[in-house]
Amino acid sequence: MPAFLKNNLEERTTNFSKKVVIFLKTIKKDNLSLPLINQLVRSATSIGANYFEAGGSCSKKDFKNKIYICKKECRETKYWLEILAEAHPESKNICRELWKEAHELTLIFSKTILTLENKK
């Protein structure tokens, strides 16, 4: 992976995690929102964490596995954003913006996996 792409995605996934955390601080904490917040913060921050781990992979197989986890966590994040938007309609716009970014990251990781598979 070219260095500029690696650094760009490191920055992008980190910024995404930060935006989700900042957003979740604004959500009213109650019995409904707490489990959603916990799930969302875990999946959203896992994207960047696994991408950083992919950068230190010891093999191509390990790298591909970490990228696959990034994709999986992006998909899960989109799910939790959709549920949170339903539970807190006043947050639909920010959830929609974060969902779009998670979707773009999903597409990037999907393409990366496809490229790795085609190199076999």
N, C-alpha and C positions, 0 to 999 in steps of 0.2 A: 504494500500500500504506500503510495507517495506520501512523503512527510507532510506536505501542505494539507492533504486530505485528512491525515491522522490528527494533526493539530487542530484543524477546523472542527472535526467531529468531537474531539476531546472538549474543546471549548463549547461547542453547541450542546452536547449532552450535559455538561456541567451547568450551563446557563438554564437549560430546560429544568433540571432538578431544582435549581435555585428558585426559578419562577413558580414551580409547583409548591415548594415549601412556603414561599412568601404568600402565595394565594391562600394556601390552607390555613395560615395564621388568621385570615379574615373570616373564616367560616365559624358560625356560631357552634359551640360545642354542646351537643346533646346526645341522648341515647341513640338517635338515628345517625347522626353525622360522625360520631367518634369511630365506629368500625370502618366507615367509608374513608375517612381521613387516614386511618392507620394503613389500610390496604393501598390507597393511592400513593402515600408517601413511600411505602416500601417498593412498589413496582416502578414508580417514576425515578427514584434515586438509584434503583438497581440498574437501569439502562446505562447510565454513565459509569457506574462502578464496574460493570461487566465489560464495558468498552475499554476502560483503562486496563483491566486485567488482560483483555485480548492483546493489548500492546506489549505485554510481557510474557506472552505465550511461549512455551518451550517447543511447540510443534505446530505444524499446519492444522492437524486434527484438533488440538486444543484451541487454536485461534478460531477455527470454524465453529466449534462448540460454544465459545464465548459470544461470538457474533449471533449465533442462533438464539442464545439466551437473551441477548439485547432485543432481538426481534420479538421474541415471546413476551418480554416485559413491556415493550411498546404496545403490543396488542392488549395486554392486560390493563395497562394504564388508560388506554382509550375506553375500555369497558367501564372502569371506575369513574372516569370523568363523565361519561354519559349518565351513570347512575347518580352521581353527585349533583349533576345539573338538574336532574328530575327531582331530587330531594330538596334542592335549594334553587328554585327557579330564578331568584335574583342574581345567581352566579352563572347563568347560562352563557353569557357572552364570553367571559374569561374561560369557562370550560371549553367552549367551542374553539377559542384561539389555541389553548393548550392541546386540544384534541387534534387540531390541524398539524401542529408541530410534531406530536407523537406519530401521526400518520406519515408525515414526510420522513421521519426517522425510520419508521417501519419499512417504507419503500427503499430507503438507502441500504438498510441491513438486508432486505430481501435480495436486492441487486448484488450485494457483496457475496451473499451465500451462493447465488446463482453463478456468479463469476468463478468462485472457488470450485464449485461442482463441475463446471465446464473445463477447468484446467486439469482434471483427472486424466 
